[in-house]
């Protein structure tokens, strides 16, 4: 048994498009000026899926995470914005509940929640089934074109 990570960008037509995990990691690390011209200038829905493998065959989806990606007019991923959103998600998650109850302040600092919410999305049931099917190899999907 093993695990495999799959990355998909969801097109405006609600179709998952496979993005090579290695290419996505290069974009995140900003190792090379990788561009996605087909998504230039767009906010794109991204799905990160982890599947369990049995003898190299995808068996089941074990984890899903959904993010919004901002792609610049040049087709380059806005890593700074994604990082800000991810840090805000963790800060909001890690904030102690007792801290907000103890202050009883009439003003609540919800900045992290607003930043985090801008970087997250939730698919409807049909799209979720489509993404899972693509991750398990049951739905053929287009590959995202990445240029260097």
C-alpha positions as CSV (number, residue, x, y, z in Angstrom):
1,X,0.0,0.0,0.0
2,X,1.2,3.5,-0.9
3,X,-0.1,7.0,-1.4
4,X,-0.1,9.3,-4.3
5,X,-0.8,13.0,-4.6
6,X,-2.8,14.4,-7.5
7,X,-3.3,18.0,-8.4
8,X,-6.1,19.3,-10.5
9,X,-7.2,22.7,-11.7
10,X,-10.9,23.0,-12.4
11,X,-11.8,24.7,-15.6
12,X,-14.7,27.2,-16.0
13,X,-16.6,24.3,-17.5
14,X,-16.2,22.4,-14.2
15,X,-13.8,19.8,-15.7
16,X,-10.7,18.7,-13.7
17,X,-7.5,19.2,-15.6
18,X,-4.4,17.3,-14.3
19,X,-1.5,19.4,-13.2
20,X,1.8,17.5,-12.8
21,X,2.6,17.5,-9.1
22,X,6.3,18.1,-9.8
23,X,5.4,21.2,-12.0
24,X,3.2,22.5,-9.2
25,X,6.0,22.0,-6.6
26,X,8.4,23.9,-8.9
27,X,5.9,26.8,-9.1
28,X,5.5,26.8,-5.3
29,X,9.3,26.9,-4.8
30,X,9.6,29.4,-7.6
31,X,12.5,27.4,-9.0
32,X,11.7,28.2,-12.6
33,X,9.5,30.7,-14.4
34,X,6.8,28.1,-15.1
35,X,3.7,29.5,-16.7
36,X,0.2,28.2,-17.3
37,X,-0.9,30.3,-20.3
38,X,-4.4,28.7,-20.5
39,X,-5.2,30.1,-17.1
40,X,-3.4,33.5,-17.4
41,X,-5.2,36.3,-15.6
42,X,-7.7,34.0,-13.8
43,X,-8.6,32.9,-10.3
44,X,-8.6,29.1,-10.6
45,X,-10.0,26.4,-8.4
46,X,-7.5,23.8,-7.4
47,X,-8.0,20.4,-5.9
48,X,-5.2,18.5,-4.1
49,X,-6.2,14.8,-3.8
50,X,-4.4,12.0,-2.0
51,X,-5.2,8.5,-3.1
52,X,-4.3,5.1,-1.6
53,X,-2.5,2.8,-4.0
54,X,-2.6,-1.0,-4.1
55,X,0.1,-2.4,-6.4
56,X,0.3,0.9,-8.2
57,X,-3.4,1.1,-8.8
58,X,-5.5,3.9,-7.2
59,X,-7.9,2.3,-4.8
60,X,-9.6,5.2,-2.9
61,X,-9.5,8.9,-2.2
62,X,-8.2,9.4,1.4
63,X,-7.9,13.2,1.5
64,X,-9.0,16.3,-0.4
65,X,-8.0,19.9,-0.1
66,X,-9.4,22.8,-2.1
67,X,-7.7,26.1,-2.8
68,X,-8.1,29.1,-5.0
69,X,-5.0,30.0,-7.1
70,X,-4.4,33.4,-8.6
71,X,-2.6,33.3,-11.9
72,X,-1.1,36.5,-13.2
73,X,-1.6,37.9,-16.6
74,X,1.8,36.3,-17.6
75,X,0.5,32.8,-16.5
76,X,2.6,32.7,-13.4
77,X,1.2,31.5,-10.1
78,X,0.9,34.2,-7.4
79,X,2.8,32.2,-4.7
80,X,2.8,35.2,-2.3
81,X,-1.0,35.4,-2.2
82,X,-1.4,31.6,-1.9
83,X,1.1,31.6,1.0
84,X,-0.7,34.4,2.7
85,X,-4.0,32.5,2.4
86,X,-2.6,29.3,3.7
87,X,-0.9,31.0,6.7
88,X,-4.2,32.7,7.5
89,X,-6.0,29.4,7.4
90,X,-3.6,27.9,9.8
91,X,-3.7,30.9,12.1
92,X,-7.5,30.8,12.2
93,X,-7.4,27.1,12.9
94,X,-4.8,27.4,15.6
95,X,-6.4,30.4,17.4
96,X,-7.5,29.2,20.8
97,X,-11.2,29.3,21.3
98,X,-10.8,30.4,24.9
99,X,-9.0,33.6,23.7
100,X,-12.1,34.8,21.9
101,X,-14.4,33.9,24.7
102,X,-12.1,35.5,27.4
103,X,-12.0,38.9,25.8
104,X,-15.7,39.4,25.3
105,X,-14.8,42.3,23.1
106,X,-17.5,43.9,21.0
107,X,-15.1,43.8,18.0
108,X,-13.7,40.6,16.7
109,X,-10.5,40.5,14.7
110,X,-11.6,38.3,11.7
111,X,-8.9,39.4,9.3
112,X,-7.5,35.9,9.1
113,X,-10.9,34.4,8.4
114,X,-11.5,36.8,5.5
115,X,-8.1,36.2,4.0
116,X,-8.4,32.4,4.4
117,X,-11.9,32.3,3.0
118,X,-10.7,34.0,-0.2
119,X,-8.3,31.1,-0.7
120,X,-10.8,28.2,-0.2
121,X,-13.7,26.7,-2.1
122,X,-16.0,23.7,-1.8
123,X,-17.2,21.7,-4.8
124,X,-20.8,20.6,-5.2
125,X,-21.5,16.8,-5.2
126,X,-21.3,16.4,-9.0
127,X,-18.0,18.2,-9.3
128,X,-16.6,16.3,-6.3
129,X,-17.5,13.0,-7.9
130,X,-15.9,14.2,-11.1
131,X,-12.6,15.1,-9.3
132,X,-12.6,11.8,-7.4
133,X,-13.1,9.9,-10.7
134,X,-10.3,11.7,-12.3
135,X,-8.0,11.1,-9.3
136,X,-8.8,7.3,-9.4
137,X,-8.2,7.2,-13.2
138,X,-11.9,6.6,-14.1
139,X,-12.3,9.9,-15.9
140,X,-9.9,10.9,-18.6
141,X,-8.9,14.5,-18.2
142,X,-6.9,17.1,-20.0
143,X,-3.4,17.9,-18.7
144,X,-2.6,21.5,-17.8
145,X,-0.1,23.0,-20.2
146,X,2.9,24.3,-18.3
147,X,5.6,26.3,-20.2
148,X,9.1,27.1,-18.9
